[in-house]
Amino acid sequence: MDRIAYIAAGGAAKVLEQQSVLSNNMANVGTSGFREQLVNYRAVPINAENTSPTRVATIASTPGSNFGQGAMTETGHALDVAVMGDGWFAVQGPDGQEAYTRAGDLAVNQNNQLVNQAGHVMLSNDGAPIEVPERGSITFTSDGSITALGAGDNPADIQVIGQLKLVNPPAQAMQRGDDGLFRFDAGNGPAAAPADPAVRMVSGFVEKSNVSAAETMIGLIRNGRMFEMQMQIIQDADRNAERANSILSSNG
């Protein structure tokens, strides 16, 4: 009886772990550039003395993220940009270190720096913030170069003010942080990924999240039913124990 309860309780705990990941994915369906976090159940053998080799436990593992491209939505907004194909925008994370995102819904903050909607400062190829002329209009080219024209300036005075840093490290080298940003896992190498001139972007578009709302909702419902099943097993085990105790008491 105890074994049944422990196995069912362990299964219910793993269902809740997966449910939290799916809930986070669902909450970010509308987040630009969000990458779906993957989570799977995996059976692992229980190695202990006097234990059958056929006994296994279940764990919920997060093997990584879905790096497939999300839908591209045309906005017509001059500050909206999106990476085409593989690649990332370099930003300054909350810890001050370089990090990476696919979110390209940009704006200009109170310091005249180019930021995305999450407030992360966009970085240039030299790893510095990009400053925009006050009340100036900016345009982007496909390689991330930024040209600006100040308010009232002659069109002939347009100037290049920087270039967005675009990187493309291998997917297996990217790790998602608690802040939702990805970082380059360089091991003993450099702390930042190098700029990749082959990465291209387009302006006037925003890349949506690659989470499927329908599939995630189905997963949430399936997990809810699995959790109820595990709880039912625990309740059944408890009732069986009570009946067994009642039988033993009457025989005594």
C-alpha positions, 0 to 999 in steps of 0.5 A: 500500500505504501509503495502504491501511495509513494509511486502515485505521489511521485507521479503527481509531483512530476505532473505538476512540474510539467504543468508549470512549464506548460503554464509558462509557455501558455503565458508567453503565447503573445510574447514577441520572439519567445521560444517554447520550453520543452518538457518530457517525462522520462522513466529511470530505473530504481537501483536499490537492494532487494528491488526488482530490476523492472521497477522504475520511477518517472521524472520530468526533464526539460531537454531544451527549447524549441528553436523553430521560427515563430510567425512573422507579423508585418506591423509597418512600425519603423522600430520593429525588426525581426531576424530572418531564419537562424540568429539572435539579437544581442542585448544587455541583460539585467546582470549587465552581461550580454544576452540574446533574444529574438524579440525585436519590438524596439523603442527608445528609452529616456536615455535615448538608447535603443531598447526592446519592449522588455527594457533590455538595451540593444547592443551594437557590434562593439558591445555598446548601447546604441544611442539615437538622436533626440527626435530623430528618425531611424531606419535599419538595413538587412545586416542590422546597420542603423541610419539616423536623421535628426529632426529638421536635418537635411536628408543629405545629412543622414548618418550611420549611428551603429549596427545591431549585433546579430549572432548565431551560435549553435542551438546546443550552446544556448542556455535559457536564464531565469529572466527568459534571455538566452546566453552563450555557453562558451565553457572555457571560451569567450563569454559572448558569441561573436557577431555573424555577418551572415545573419539577416533581419527585416524591419517593419516586422515582429516575430511572434512566439513559436508556442502553439496555444492549441497544443499547449492547452491540450497538454494542460488538460491532459496533465490535469487528468493525469494528476486527478488519476494519481490522486484517485490512486492514492485515495483508493490505496488509503481506502484499501488500507482502512479495509485491511485494518478493519479486517485485522481488527475484527479477526483479533 
